[in-house]
Amino acid sequence: MGREFDDEFAEFVTQSSPALLRVAFLLTSDRGEAEDLLQTALLNTSRHWGRLNDRAAAYAYVRRVLVTTHTSWRRRRRVHEVLLDQLPEHSVGESTSIDVGRALQALEQLPPRMRAVVVLRCYEGLTEAETADVLGCSLGSVKSQASRGLARLRDLLDQPSATSLATEGAR
Amino acid sequence: MNDQDLRTALHRDAELVGAPSPDLLDQLVQRRQHQRRQRAGIVSAVAAVVVIAAGIPVGSSLLARSDGGPAGPTTVEVTPSVTPEVTPTPAVTPAPTPEATPTPTPQATPTPTSTAASRTNPPSPYWARTASAR
């Protein structure tokens, strides 16, 4: 296999891929999809790696690519996704073997944009201005999406069981 | 539930994904090579379409040019040479049949009668006249 990436990029991937994979997992709620999303974002970044002057900002750059790629995927897959009445007996990948927590389950109920705002604000600890910069939207939009998303999450997490979560999400 | 509880729950659930696969870089290399092959295929397909699209008008103009140039004199040379050759052959073939049939029959039948008549009739008065005159 030829030498595709330089050492600096390979080192960056080794160091920051665990944290980026966690962000991707919070965005997708699926390990396989999270790995796919991370690989896509890293590939996009590798194409522009030589033009990245500030290597310290590489993590923020990949995180931004993660969020925008996920948003575009959700837009495309919403059209092509086929819902089945019966689930397959044997699932593919490790995603079903992971016991998804309640916060993640509640996060799944949010629309993708609101979910990205909540993840960036609450998990990554970005300010509202930084979140608006990552998402490419206005500060007011981030504020409204964050407040509505957090209120929705609190409602969902305050409910007692998972069945009530699902019914609330269906509404 | 306050914001701190929510942050803690999100961090705890994010840990559920575990560590990334150890061969992440190898997977990236494979995907990049696959993307390169895809791009090369797309570029070659687009180039083929461009060449075909450019070749159609060029080829048609070449065909049109070849139709107007050398094809003119050859048709002009061929058409007159064929038409005189065709016209004499039917003129020759019917000519012997009507000439051959009538010529021997009138010439053959009158010659013995005419020669016999000419030999018998004219000398006799001529010689008779000259002999009688002398």
Interface residues (C-beta under 8 A of the other chain):
Chain A: M1 G2 E4 F5 A10 V13 T14 S17 P18 L21 R22 V23 F25 L26 R31 A34 E35 L38 Q39 L42 L43 S46 I98 D99 V100 G101 R102 A103 L104 L107 V119 C122 Y123 L150 L153 R154 L157 D158
Chain B: M1 D3 L6 R7 A9 L10 H11 R12 D13 A14 E15 L16 V17 G18 A19 P20 S21 L24 L25 D26 Q27 L28 V29 R31 R32 Q33 Q35
